Amino acid sequence: MENINIENTKAQMRKGTLEFIILLLIASEPVYSSDILSRLKEAELIVVEGTLYPLLSRLKNADLLKYDWQESKSGPPRKYYSLTKKGEDTLGQLKITWRNLNKSINSILKLK
């Protein structure tokens, strides 16, 4: 019988929601990548920078994100991410999916 690695399962659960969470963080205003990383770390959702940058690239390549360079007072220009129209539409669909999934899981939890 195979044992389930609980830490791996927890990591997979976080990983499965990461794209949704990134879109949520960027939805309200253009965001600098280190701000995204800080918010994810505060929420204990990600701790490795190497996870964020490929994800941002993948979301940009899928036309869900765009970025603009903005001058910085403390160094070189910074890349600020925002949602594209497709990103906004995708986020809307993911919110519905999340609410439905959350409702389903909560109904099952109530049975226990």
Biopython code that builds the backbone (N, CA, C, O; Angstrom):
import numpy as np
from Bio.PDB.StructureBuilder import StructureBuilder

atoms = [
    (1, "MET", "N", (0.841, -1.179, 0.000)),
    (1, "MET", "CA", (0.000, 0.000, 0.000)),
    (1, "MET", "C", (0.890, 1.247, 0.000)),
    (1, "MET", "O", (1.843, 1.342, 0.773)),
    (2, "GLU", "N", (0.568, 2.183, -0.863)),
    (2, "GLU", "CA", (1.368, 3.393, -0.997)),
    (2, "GLU", "C", (0.934, 4.434, 0.027)),
    (2, "GLU", "O", (-0.258, 4.671, 0.226)),
    (3, "ASN", "N", (1.924, 5.052, 0.674)),
    (3, "ASN", "CA", (1.646, 6.118, 1.633)),
    (3, "ASN", "C", (1.510, 7.447, 0.904)),
    (3, "ASN", "O", (2.210, 7.702, -0.077)),
    (4, "ILE", "N", (0.620, 8.280, 1.381)),
    (4, "ILE", "CA", (0.463, 9.613, 0.817)),
    (4, "ILE", "C", (1.343, 10.573, 1.604)),
    (4, "ILE", "O", (1.314, 10.601, 2.834)),
    (5, "ASN", "N", (2.121, 11.352, 0.874)),
    (5, "ASN", "CA", (2.968, 12.363, 1.492)),
    (5, "ASN", "C", (2.132, 13.627, 1.666)),
    (5, "ASN", "O", (1.844, 14.322, 0.691)),
    (6, "ILE", "N", (1.745, 13.926, 2.896)),
    (6, "ILE", "CA", (0.852, 15.047, 3.172)),
    (6, "ILE", "C", (1.463, 16.377, 2.740)),
    (6, "ILE", "O", (0.747, 17.251, 2.250)),
    (7, "GLU", "N", (2.770, 16.543, 2.912)),
    (7, "GLU", "CA", (3.418, 17.801, 2.502)),
    (7, "GLU", "C", (3.332, 17.977, 0.993)),
    (7, "GLU", "O", (3.118, 19.087, 0.504)),
    (8, "ASN", "N", (3.497, 16.890, 0.259)),
    (8, "ASN", "CA", (3.387, 16.945, -1.196)),
    (8, "ASN", "C", (1.955, 17.305, -1.603)),
    (8, "ASN", "O", (1.748, 18.118, -2.504)),
    (9, "THR", "N", (0.988, 16.709, -0.948)),
    (9, "THR", "CA", (-0.414, 17.006, -1.250)),
    (9, "THR", "C", (-0.731, 18.469, -0.974)),
    (9, "THR", "O", (-1.397, 19.124, -1.776)),
    (10, "LYS", "N", (-0.257, 18.983, 0.157)),
    (10, "LYS", "CA", (-0.479, 20.393, 0.484)),
    (10, "LYS", "C", (0.177, 21.303, -0.556)),
    (10, "LYS", "O", (-0.411, 22.301, -0.974)),
    (11, "ALA", "N", (1.391, 20.956, -0.967)),
    (11, "ALA", "CA", (2.095, 21.745, -1.983)),
    (11, "ALA", "C", (1.336, 21.732, -3.310)),
    (11, "ALA", "O", (1.243, 22.757, -3.985)),
    (12, "GLN", "N", (0.801, 20.589, -3.676)),
    (12, "GLN", "CA", (0.036, 20.481, -4.921)),
    (12, "GLN", "C", (-1.247, 21.308, -4.854)),
    (12, "GLN", "O", (-1.657, 21.901, -5.851)),
    (13, "MET", "N", (-1.871, 21.348, -3.698)),
    (13, "MET", "CA", (-3.074, 22.164, -3.530)),
    (13, "MET", "C", (-2.743, 23.645, -3.720)),
    (13, "MET", "O", (-3.473, 24.365, -4.401)),
    (14, "ARG", "N", (-1.639, 24.096, -3.116)),
    (14, "ARG", "CA", (-1.218, 25.495, -3.275)),
    (14, "ARG", "C", (-0.872, 25.780, -4.729)),
    (14, "ARG", "O", (-1.269, 26.805, -5.283)),
    (15, "LYS", "N", (-0.135, 24.868, -5.337)),
    (15, "LYS", "CA", (0.289, 25.045, -6.727)),
    (15, "LYS", "C", (-0.915, 25.150, -7.652)),
    (15, "LYS", "O", (-0.907, 25.936, -8.600)),
    (16, "GLY", "N", (-1.945, 24.364, -7.381)),
    (16, "GLY", "CA", (-3.133, 24.364, -8.212)),
    (16, "GLY", "C", (-3.913, 25.663, -8.170)),
    (16, "GLY", "O", (-4.685, 25.944, -9.087)),
    (17, "THR", "N", (-3.733, 26.455, -7.139)),
    (17, "THR", "CA", (-4.462, 27.716, -7.016)),
    (17, "THR", "C", (-3.585, 28.936, -7.305)),
    (17, "THR", "O", (-4.070, 30.067, -7.289)),
    (18, "LEU", "N", (-2.320, 28.713, -7.564)),
    (18, "LEU", "CA", (-1.378, 29.827, -7.685)),
    (18, "LEU", "C", (-1.696, 30.763, -8.851)),
    (18, "LEU", "O", (-1.606, 31.980, -8.687)),
    (19, "GLU", "N", (-2.058, 30.246, -10.006)),
    (19, "GLU", "CA", (-2.381, 31.121, -11.133)),
    (19, "GLU", "C", (-3.574, 32.013, -10.786)),
    (19, "GLU", "O", (-3.569, 33.211, -11.068)),
    (20, "PHE", "N", (-4.582, 31.420, -10.179)),
    (20, "PHE", "CA", (-5.760, 32.171, -9.750)),
    (20, "PHE", "C", (-5.362, 33.276, -8.773)),
    (20, "PHE", "O", (-5.811, 34.415, -8.903)),
    (21, "ILE", "N", (-4.531, 32.945, -7.810)),
    (21, "ILE", "CA", (-4.105, 33.910, -6.790)),
    (21, "ILE", "C", (-3.299, 35.037, -7.409)),
    (21, "ILE", "O", (-3.478, 36.198, -7.042)),
    (22, "ILE", "N", (-2.416, 34.714, -8.340)),
    (22, "ILE", "CA", (-1.622, 35.745, -9.025)),
    (22, "ILE", "C", (-2.552, 36.718, -9.753)),
    (22, "ILE", "O", (-2.384, 37.934, -9.660)),
    (23, "LEU", "N", (-3.527, 36.178, -10.473)),
    (23, "LEU", "CA", (-4.478, 37.041, -11.182)),
    (23, "LEU", "C", (-5.257, 37.921, -10.196)),
    (23, "LEU", "O", (-5.504, 39.094, -10.474)),
    (24, "LEU", "N", (-5.638, 37.359, -9.059)),
    (24, "LEU", "CA", (-6.335, 38.149, -8.039)),
    (24, "LEU", "C", (-5.465, 39.299, -7.531)),
    (24, "LEU", "O", (-5.952, 40.416, -7.357)),
    (25, "LEU", "N", (-4.192, 39.029, -7.295)),
    (25, "LEU", "CA", (-3.286, 40.054, -6.769)),
    (25, "LEU", "C", (-3.060, 41.185, -7.765)),
    (25, "LEU", "O", (-2.873, 42.337, -7.377)),
    (26, "ILE", "N", (-3.079, 40.850, -9.037)),
    (26, "ILE", "CA", (-2.791, 41.843, -10.069)),
    (26, "ILE", "C", (-4.046, 42.593, -10.503)),
    (26, "ILE", "O", (-3.946, 43.661, -11.107)),
    (27, "ALA", "N", (-5.220, 42.053, -10.207)),
    (27, "ALA", "CA", (-6.481, 42.593, -10.728)),
    (27, "ALA", "C", (-6.752, 44.039, -10.327)),
    (27, "ALA", "O", (-7.264, 44.808, -11.141)),
    (28, "SER", "N", (-6.431, 44.423, -9.123)),
    (28, "SER", "CA", (-6.844, 45.736, -8.631)),
    (28, "SER", "C", (-5.974, 46.883, -9.131)),
    (28, "SER", "O", (-6.460, 48.002, -9.296)),
    (29, "GLU", "N", (-4.701, 46.617, -9.371)),
    (29, "GLU", "CA", (-3.790, 47.673, -9.820)),
    (29, "GLU", "C", (-2.516, 47.043, -10.370)),
    (29, "GLU", "O", (-2.189, 45.907, -10.028)),
    (30, "PRO", "N", (-1.788, 47.781, -11.227)),
    (30, "PRO", "CA", (-0.502, 47.252, -11.705)),
    (30, "PRO", "C", (0.421, 46.962, -10.523)),
    (30, "PRO", "O", (0.511, 47.749, -9.582)),
    (31, "VAL", "N", (1.098, 45.828, -10.589)),
    (31, "VAL", "CA", (1.900, 45.364, -9.458)),
    (31, "VAL", "C", (3.301, 44.972, -9.924)),
    (31, "VAL", "O", (3.477, 44.350, -10.972)),
    (32, "TYR", "N", (4.281, 45.350, -9.123)),
    (32, "TYR", "CA", (5.674, 44.993, -9.351)),
    (32, "TYR", "C", (5.896, 43.565, -8.859)),
    (32, "TYR", "O", (5.310, 43.159, -7.856)),
    (33, "SER", "N", (6.724, 42.813, -9.547)),
    (33, "SER", "CA", (6.898, 41.391, -9.228)),
    (33, "SER", "C", (7.346, 41.146, -7.787)),
    (33, "SER", "O", (6.908, 40.175, -7.171)),
    (34, "SER", "N", (8.195, 41.989, -7.247)),
    (34, "SER", "CA", (8.624, 41.759, -5.864)),
    (34, "SER", "C", (7.481, 41.999, -4.876)),
    (34, "SER", "O", (7.464, 41.408, -3.796)),
    (35, "ASP", "N", (6.516, 42.869, -5.241)),
    (35, "ASP", "CA", (5.337, 43.064, -4.394)),
    (35, "ASP", "C", (4.459, 41.815, -4.409)),
    (35, "ASP", "O", (3.915, 41.418, -3.379)),
    (36, "ILE", "N", (4.324, 41.199, -5.590)),
    (36, "ILE", "CA", (3.573, 39.946, -5.696)),
    (36, "ILE", "C", (4.228, 38.897, -4.809)),
    (36, "ILE", "O", (3.557, 38.210, -4.039)),
    (37, "LEU", "N", (5.523, 38.785, -4.925)),
    (37, "LEU", "CA", (6.269, 37.802, -4.143)),
    (37, "LEU", "C", (6.106, 38.054, -2.644)),
    (37, "LEU", "O", (5.916, 37.109, -1.878)),
    (38, "SER", "N", (6.176, 39.296, -2.225)),
    (38, "SER", "CA", (5.997, 39.628, -0.807)),
    (38, "SER", "C", (4.614, 39.232, -0.306)),
    (38, "SER", "O", (4.475, 38.664, 0.778)),
    (39, "ARG", "N", (3.593, 39.537, -1.105)),
    (39, "ARG", "CA", (2.223, 39.193, -0.693)),
    (39, "ARG", "C", (2.032, 37.680, -0.617)),
    (39, "ARG", "O", (1.356, 37.178, 0.282)),
    (40, "LEU", "N", (2.623, 36.966, -1.552)),
    (40, "LEU", "CA", (2.527, 35.502, -1.526)),
    (40, "LEU", "C", (3.245, 34.924, -0.314)),
    (40, "LEU", "O", (2.759, 33.988, 0.322)),
    (41, "LYS", "N", (4.398, 35.487, -0.005)),
    (41, "LYS", "CA", (5.141, 35.017, 1.164)),
    (41, "LYS", "C", (4.378, 35.316, 2.448)),
    (41, "LYS", "O", (4.324, 34.476, 3.346)),
    (42, "GLU", "N", (3.787, 36.508, 2.543)),
    (42, "GLU", "CA", (2.994, 36.869, 3.730)),
    (42, "GLU", "C", (1.840, 35.900, 3.937)),
    (42, "GLU", "O", (1.489, 35.562, 5.067)),
    (43, "ALA", "N", (1.256, 35.458, 2.829)),
    (43, "ALA", "CA", (0.121, 34.533, 2.904)),
    (43, "ALA", "C", (0.579, 33.075, 2.983)),
    (43, "ALA", "O", (-0.243, 32.158, 2.993)),
    (44, "GLU", "N", (1.895, 32.872, 3.038)),
    (44, "GLU", "CA", (2.495, 31.541, 3.120)),
    (44, "GLU", "C", (2.088, 30.651, 1.944)),
    (44, "GLU", "O", (1.851, 29.453, 2.098)),
    (45, "LEU", "N", (2.016, 31.276, 0.765)),
    (45, "LEU", "CA", (1.642, 30.539, -0.436)),
    (45, "LEU", "C", (2.831, 30.217, -1.322)),
    (45, "LEU", "O", (2.769, 29.288, -2.128)),
    (46, "ILE", "N", (3.907, 30.969, -1.185)),
    (46, "ILE", "CA", (5.098, 30.729, -1.995)),
    (46, "ILE", "C", (6.299, 31.284, -1.250)),
    (46, "ILE", "O", (6.205, 32.318, -0.588)),
    (47, "VAL", "N", (7.390, 30.617, -1.356)),
    (47, "VAL", "CA", (8.599, 31.117, -0.697)),
    (47, "VAL", "C", (9.783, 31.159, -1.654)),
    (47, "VAL", "O", (10.842, 31.668, -1.287)),
    (48, "VAL", "N", (9.634, 30.638, -2.868)),
    (48, "VAL", "CA", (10.749, 30.553, -3.800)),
    (48, "VAL", "C", (10.516, 31.484, -4.988)),
    (48, "VAL", "O", (9.514, 31.368, -5.695)),
    (49, "GLU", "N", (11.451, 32.407, -5.197)),
    (49, "GLU", "CA", (11.334, 33.335, -6.320)),
    (49, "GLU", "C", (11.275, 32.599, -7.647)),
    (49, "GLU", "O", (10.576, 33.023, -8.568)),
    (50, "GLY", "N", (12.005, 31.504, -7.747)),
    (50, "GLY", "CA", (12.074, 30.746, -8.986)),
    (50, "GLY", "C", (10.738, 30.192, -9.436)),
    (50, "GLY", "O", (10.597, 29.773, -10.585)),
    (51, "THR", "N", (9.764, 30.181, -8.555)),
    (51, "THR", "CA", (8.422, 29.716, -8.909)),
    (51, "THR", "C", (7.612, 30.843, -9.551)),
    (51, "THR", "O", (6.818, 30.596, -10.459)),
    (52, "LEU", "N", (7.807, 32.060, -9.092)),
    (52, "LEU", "CA", (6.993, 33.173, -9.542)),
    (52, "LEU", "C", (7.293, 33.597, -10.981)),
    (52, "LEU", "O", (6.371, 33.753, -11.781)),
    (53, "TYR", "N", (8.559, 33.785, -11.315)),
    (53, "TYR", "CA", (8.894, 34.370, -12.608)),
    (53, "TYR", "C", (8.494, 33.504, -13.802)),
    (53, "TYR", "O", (8.003, 34.047, -14.791)),
    (54, "PRO", "N", (8.681, 32.191, -13.756)),
    (54, "PRO", "CA", (8.164, 31.377, -14.865)),
    (54, "PRO", "C", (6.640, 31.431, -14.964)),
    (54, "PRO", "O", (6.086, 31.381, -16.062)),
    (55, "LEU", "N", (5.966, 31.534, -13.825)),
    (55, "LEU", "CA", (4.507, 31.622, -13.824)),
    (55, "LEU", "C", (4.045, 32.935, -14.452)),
    (55, "LEU", "O", (3.100, 32.944, -15.241)),
    (56, "LEU", "N", (4.701, 34.036, -14.112)),
    (56, "LEU", "CA", (4.365, 35.325, -14.724)),
    (56, "LEU", "C", (4.589, 35.274, -16.238)),
    (56, "LEU", "O", (3.779, 35.795, -17.004)),
    (57, "SER", "N", (5.667, 34.659, -16.660)),
    (57, "SER", "CA", (5.946, 34.524, -18.096)),
    (57, "SER", "C", (4.879, 33.687, -18.782)),
    (57, "SER", "O", (4.423, 34.030, -19.873)),
    (58, "ARG", "N", (4.484, 32.599, -18.154)),
    (58, "ARG", "CA", (3.462, 31.731, -18.729)),
    (58, "ARG", "C", (2.130, 32.474, -18.855)),
    (58, "ARG", "O", (1.450, 32.354, -19.874)),
    (59, "LEU", "N", (1.756, 33.236, -17.832)),
    (59, "LEU", "CA", (0.513, 33.999, -17.871)),
    (59, "LEU", "C", (0.580, 35.108, -18.930)),
    (59, "LEU", "O", (-0.420, 35.407, -19.583)),
    (60, "LYS", "N", (1.749, 35.708, -19.095)),
    (60, "LYS", "CA", (1.915, 36.729, -20.132)),
    (60, "LYS", "C", (1.819, 36.097, -21.517)),
    (60, "LYS", "O", (1.158, 36.639, -22.403)),
    (61, "ASN", "N", (2.473, 34.960, -21.705)),
    (61, "ASN", "CA", (2.429, 34.270, -22.996)),
    (61, "ASN", "C", (1.025, 33.796, -23.343)),
    (61, "ASN", "O", (0.694, 33.655, -24.520)),
    (62, "ALA", "N", (0.201, 33.551, -22.339)),
    (62, "ALA", "CA", (-1.192, 33.155, -22.550)),
    (62, "ALA", "C", (-2.088, 34.380, -22.761)),
    (62, "ALA", "O", (-3.305, 34.246, -22.890)),
    (63, "ASP", "N", (-1.488, 35.567, -22.794)),
    (63, "ASP", "CA", (-2.190, 36.833, -22.996)),
    (63, "ASP", "C", (-3.155, 37.157, -21.848)),
    (63, "ASP", "O", (-4.185, 37.801, -22.050)),
    (64, "LEU", "N", (-2.803, 36.701, -20.649)),
    (64, "LEU", "CA", (-3.599, 37.036, -19.470)),
    (64, "LEU", "C", (-3.026, 38.242, -18.734)),
    (64, "LEU", "O", (-3.741, 38.948, -18.024)),
    (65, "LEU", "N", (-1.727, 38.466, -18.915)),
    (65, "LEU", "CA", (-1.023, 39.589, -18.293)),
    (65, "LEU", "C", (-0.306, 40.395, -19.349)),
    (65, "LEU", "O", (0.019, 39.906, -20.431)),
    (66, "LYS", "N", (-0.071, 41.643, -19.002)),
    (66, "LYS", "CA", (0.811, 42.502, -19.783)),
    (66, "LYS", "C", (1.675, 43.244, -18.773)),
    (66, "LYS", "O", (1.392, 43.221, -17.575)),
    (67, "TYR", "N", (2.709, 43.890, -19.243)),
    (67, "TYR", "CA", (3.517, 44.685, -18.319)),
    (67, "TYR", "C", (3.937, 45.988, -18.969)),
    (67, "TYR", "O", (4.024, 46.106, -20.192)),
    (68, "ASP", "N", (4.192, 46.955, -18.117)),
    (68, "ASP", "CA", (4.695, 48.262, -18.529)),
    (68, "ASP", "C", (5.916, 48.568, -17.681)),
    (68, "ASP", "O", (5.973, 48.237, -16.496)),
    (69, "TRP", "N", (6.878, 49.199, -18.302)),
    (69, "TRP", "CA", (8.065, 49.640, -17.566)),
    (69, "TRP", "C", (7.766, 50.998, -16.953)),
    (69, "TRP", "O", (7.279, 51.902, -17.631)),
    (70, "GLN", "N", (8.062, 51.133, -15.664)),
    (70, "GLN", "CA", (7.861, 52.407, -14.988)),
    (70, "GLN", "C", (9.159, 52.806, -14.311)),
    (70, "GLN", "O", (9.870, 51.974, -13.747)),
    (71, "GLU", "N", (9.453, 54.097, -14.378)),
    (71, "GLU", "CA", (10.659, 54.608, -13.748)),
    (71, "GLU", "C", (10.609, 54.390, -12.241)),
    (71, "GLU", "O", (9.550, 54.470, -11.620)),
    (72, "SER", "N", (11.760, 54.118, -11.678)),
    (72, "SER", "CA", (11.872, 53.899, -10.238)),
    (72, "SER", "C", (12.716, 55.008, -9.622)),
    (72, "SER", "O", (13.687, 55.466, -10.225)),
    (73, "LYS", "N", (12.346, 55.432, -8.431)),
    (73, "LYS", "CA", (13.119, 56.450, -7.724)),
    (73, "LYS", "C", (14.401, 55.874, -7.140)),
    (73, "LYS", "O", (15.335, 56.609, -6.818)),
    (74, "SER", "N", (14.438, 54.548, -7.007)),
    (74, "SER", "CA", (15.573, 53.930, -6.320)),
    (74, "SER", "C", (16.358, 52.970, -7.216)),
    (74, "SER", "O", (16.933, 51.999, -6.723)),
    (75, "GLY", "N", (16.387, 53.229, -8.518)),
    (75, "GLY", "CA", (17.159, 52.354, -9.381)),
    (75, "GLY", "C", (16.611, 52.307, -10.799)),
    (75, "GLY", "O", (15.983, 53.256, -11.268)),
    (76, "PRO", "N", (16.856, 51.188, -11.475)),
    (76, "PRO", "CA", (16.407, 51.065, -12.870)),
    (76, "PRO", "C", (14.887, 50.964, -12.970)),
    (76, "PRO", "O", (14.211, 50.716, -11.972)),
    (77, "PRO", "N", (14.351, 51.158, -14.181)),
    (77, "PRO", "CA", (12.899, 51.025, -14.358)),
    (77, "PRO", "C", (12.421, 49.646, -13.912)),
    (77, "PRO", "O", (13.163, 48.664, -13.960)),
    (78, "ARG", "N", (11.162, 49.599, -13.478)),
    (78, "ARG", "CA", (10.581, 48.348, -12.987)),
    (78, "ARG", "C", (9.444, 47.904, -13.907)),
    (78, "ARG", "O", (8.758, 48.723, -14.518)),
    (79, "LYS", "N", (9.269, 46.596, -13.984)),
    (79, "LYS", "CA", (8.213, 45.998, -14.784)),
    (79, "LYS", "C", (6.979, 45.811, -13.906)),
    (79, "LYS", "O", (7.012, 45.053, -12.936)),
    (80, "TYR", "N", (5.887, 46.503, -14.247)),
    (80, "TYR", "CA", (4.637, 46.393, -13.503)),
    (80, "TYR", "C", (3.628, 45.597, -14.328)),
    (80, "TYR", "O", (3.379, 45.897, -15.495)),
    (81, "TYR", "N", (3.062, 44.586, -13.698)),
    (81, "TYR", "CA", (2.114, 43.696, -14.363)),
    (81, "TYR", "C", (0.680, 44.146, -14.138)),
    (81, "TYR", "O", (0.329, 44.637, -13.066)),
    (82, "SER", "N", (-0.140, 43.972, -15.165)),
    (82, "SER", "CA", (-1.578, 44.210, -15.055)),
    (82, "SER", "C", (-2.289, 43.168, -15.916)),
    (82, "SER", "O", (-1.668, 42.484, -16.730)),
    (83, "LEU", "N", (-3.599, 43.061, -15.721)),
    (83, "LEU", "CA", (-4.373, 42.079, -16.475)),
    (83, "LEU", "C", (-4.749, 42.622, -17.846)),
    (83, "LEU", "O", (-5.013, 43.814, -18.004)),
    (84, "THR", "N", (-4.770, 41.751, -18.815)),
    (84, "THR", "CA", (-5.325, 42.073, -20.119)),
    (84, "THR", "C", (-6.838, 41.853, -20.040)),
    (84, "THR", "O", (-7.341, 41.387, -19.017)),
    (85, "LYS", "N", (-7.552, 42.177, -21.090)),
    (85, "LYS", "CA", (-8.990, 41.896, -21.139)),
    (85, "LYS", "C", (-9.224, 40.398, -20.988)),
    (85, "LYS", "O", (-10.122, 39.974, -20.261)),
    (86, "LYS", "N", (-8.414, 39.599, -21.676)),
    (86, "LYS", "CA", (-8.533, 38.137, -21.569)),
    (86, "LYS", "C", (-8.252, 37.692, -20.132)),
    (86, "LYS", "O", (-8.898, 36.772, -19.630)),
    (87, "GLY", "N", (-7.289, 38.343, -19.470)),
    (87, "GLY", "CA", (-6.976, 38.026, -18.078)),
    (87, "GLY", "C", (-8.138, 38.349, -17.158)),
    (87, "GLY", "O", (-8.438, 37.586, -16.240)),
    (88, "GLU", "N", (-8.798, 39.484, -17.400)),
    (88, "GLU", "CA", (-9.964, 39.852, -16.592)),
    (88, "GLU", "C", (-11.091, 38.832, -16.778)),
    (88, "GLU", "O", (-11.730, 38.417, -15.812)),
    (89, "ASP", "N", (-11.321, 38.440, -18.025)),
    (89, "ASP", "CA", (-12.366, 37.448, -18.303)),
    (89, "ASP", "C", (-12.032, 36.108, -17.659)),
    (89, "ASP", "O", (-12.901, 35.457, -17.079)),
    (90, "THR", "N", (-10.783, 35.704, -17.762)),
    (90, "THR", "CA", (-10.344, 34.440, -17.165)),
    (90, "THR", "C", (-10.500, 34.478, -15.658)),
    (90, "THR", "O", (-10.965, 33.511, -15.055)),
    (91, "LEU", "N", (-10.112, 35.593, -15.043)),
    (91, "LEU", "CA", (-10.249, 35.737, -13.595)),
    (91, "LEU", "C", (-11.712, 35.634, -13.191)),
    (91, "LEU", "O", (-12.027, 34.997, -12.187)),
    (92, "GLY", "N", (-12.604, 36.244, -13.948)),
    (92, "GLY", "CA", (-14.031, 36.144, -13.653)),
    (92, "GLY", "C", (-14.509, 34.697, -13.662)),
    (92, "GLY", "O", (-15.271, 34.287, -12.787)),
    (93, "GLN", "N", (-14.064, 33.928, -14.644)),
    (93, "GLN", "CA", (-14.435, 32.512, -14.721)),
    (93, "GLN", "C", (-13.848, 31.727, -13.561)),
    (93, "GLN", "O", (-14.510, 30.863, -12.986)),
    (94, "LEU", "N", (-12.596, 32.033, -13.217)),
    (94, "LEU", "CA", (-11.948, 31.324, -12.108)),
    (94, "LEU", "C", (-12.615, 31.642, -10.772)),
    (94, "LEU", "O", (-12.696, 30.776, -9.902)),
    (95, "LYS", "N", (-13.088, 32.865, -10.603)),
    (95, "LYS", "CA", (-13.803, 33.220, -9.369)),
    (95, "LYS", "C", (-15.064, 32.377, -9.217)),
    (95, "LYS", "O", (-15.361, 31.881, -8.130)),
    (96, "ILE", "N", (-15.796, 32.222, -10.303)),
    (96, "ILE", "CA", (-17.011, 31.394, -10.270)),
    (96, "ILE", "C", (-16.651, 29.957, -9.931)),
    (96, "ILE", "O", (-17.299, 29.326, -9.096)),
    (97, "THR", "N", (-15.611, 29.441, -10.585)),
    (97, "THR", "CA", (-15.173, 28.068, -10.326)),
    (97, "THR", "C", (-14.751, 27.907, -8.874)),
    (97, "THR", "O", (-15.091, 26.914, -8.232)),
    (98, "TRP", "N", (-14.005, 28.890, -8.351)),
    (98, "TRP", "CA", (-13.541, 28.828, -6.964)),
    (98, "TRP", "C", (-14.727, 28.818, -5.991)),
    (98, "TRP", "O", (-14.764, 28.019, -5.056)),
    (99, "ARG", "N", (-15.678, 29.701, -6.219)),
    (99, "ARG", "CA", (-16.847, 29.759, -5.331)),
    (99, "ARG", "C", (-17.616, 28.444, -5.349)),
    (99, "ARG", "O", (-18.048, 27.962, -4.301)),
    (100, "ASN", "N", (-17.790, 27.859, -6.539)),
    (100, "ASN", "CA", (-18.496, 26.578, -6.645)),
    (100, "ASN", "C", (-17.721, 25.454, -5.964)),
    (100, "ASN", "O", (-18.299, 24.628, -5.258)),
    (101, "LEU", "N", (-16.417, 25.433, -6.181)),
    (101, "LEU", "CA", (-15.574, 24.407, -5.558)),
    (101, "LEU", "C", (-15.586, 24.554, -4.038)),
    (101, "LEU", "O", (-15.706, 23.571, -3.307)),
    (102, "ASN", "N", (-15.462, 25.778, -3.585)),
    (102, "ASN", "CA", (-15.468, 26.058, -2.147)),
    (102, "ASN", "C", (-16.799, 25.629, -1.524)),
    (102, "ASN", "O", (-16.823, 25.030, -0.449)),
    (103, "LYS", "N", (-17.893, 25.935, -2.199)),
    (103, "LYS", "CA", (-19.225, 25.544, -1.716)),
    (103, "LYS", "C", (-19.331, 24.019, -1.636)),
    (103, "LYS", "O", (-19.848, 23.485, -0.655)),
    (104, "SER", "N", (-18.847, 23.321, -2.658)),
    (104, "SER", "CA", (-18.898, 21.867, -2.669)),
    (104, "SER", "C", (-18.060, 21.258, -1.545)),
    (104, "SER", "O", (-18.507, 20.343, -0.852)),
    (105, "ILE", "N", (-16.857, 21.767, -1.374)),
    (105, "ILE", "CA", (-15.967, 21.249, -0.329)),
    (105, "ILE", "C", (-16.576, 21.525, 1.045)),
    (105, "ILE", "O", (-16.571, 20.652, 1.913)),
    (106, "ASN", "N", (-17.096, 22.726, 1.244)),
    (106, "ASN", "CA", (-17.707, 23.056, 2.534)),
    (106, "ASN", "C", (-18.911, 22.182, 2.829)),
    (106, "ASN", "O", (-19.140, 21.821, 3.984)),
    (107, "SER", "N", (-19.687, 21.834, 1.811)),
    (107, "SER", "CA", (-20.838, 20.959, 2.048)),
    (107, "SER", "C", (-20.380, 19.571, 2.453)),
    (107, "SER", "O", (-21.032, 18.922, 3.272)),
    (108, "ILE", "N", (-19.275, 19.104, 1.898)),
    (108, "ILE", "CA", (-18.728, 17.804, 2.282)),
    (108, "ILE", "C", (-18.125, 17.871, 3.684)),
    (108, "ILE", "O", (-18.282, 16.942, 4.476)),
    (109, "LEU", "N", (-17.436, 18.970, 3.987)),
    (109, "LEU", "CA", (-16.862, 19.126, 5.330)),
    (109, "LEU", "C", (-17.945, 19.105, 6.402)),
    (109, "LEU", "O", (-17.715, 18.590, 7.497)),
    (110, "LYS", "N", (-19.117, 19.652, 6.109)),
    (110, "LYS", "CA", (-20.209, 19.674, 7.075)),
    (110, "LYS", "C", (-20.699, 18.267, 7.392)),
    (110, "LYS", "O", (-21.243, 18.023, 8.469)),
    (111, "LEU", "N", (-20.507, 17.342, 6.454)),
    (111, "LEU", "CA", (-20.912, 15.961, 6.677)),
    (111, "LEU", "C", (-20.025, 15.273, 7.694)),
    (111, "LEU", "O", (-20.440, 14.294, 8.315)),
    (112, "LYS", "N", (-18.840, 15.757, 7.868)),
    (112, "LYS", "CA", (-17.875, 15.126, 8.766)),
    (112, "LYS", "C", (-18.043, 15.689, 10.126)),
    (112, "LYS", "O", (-17.328, 15.298, 11.049)),
]
sb = StructureBuilder()
sb.init_structure("model")
sb.init_model(0)
sb.init_chain("A")
sb.init_seg("    ")
for serial, (resi, resn, name, xyz) in enumerate(atoms, 1):
    if name == "N":
        sb.init_residue(resn, " ", resi, " ")
    sb.init_atom(name, np.array(xyz, "f"), 0.0, 1.0, " ", f" {name:<3s}", serial, name[0])
structure = sb.get_structure()
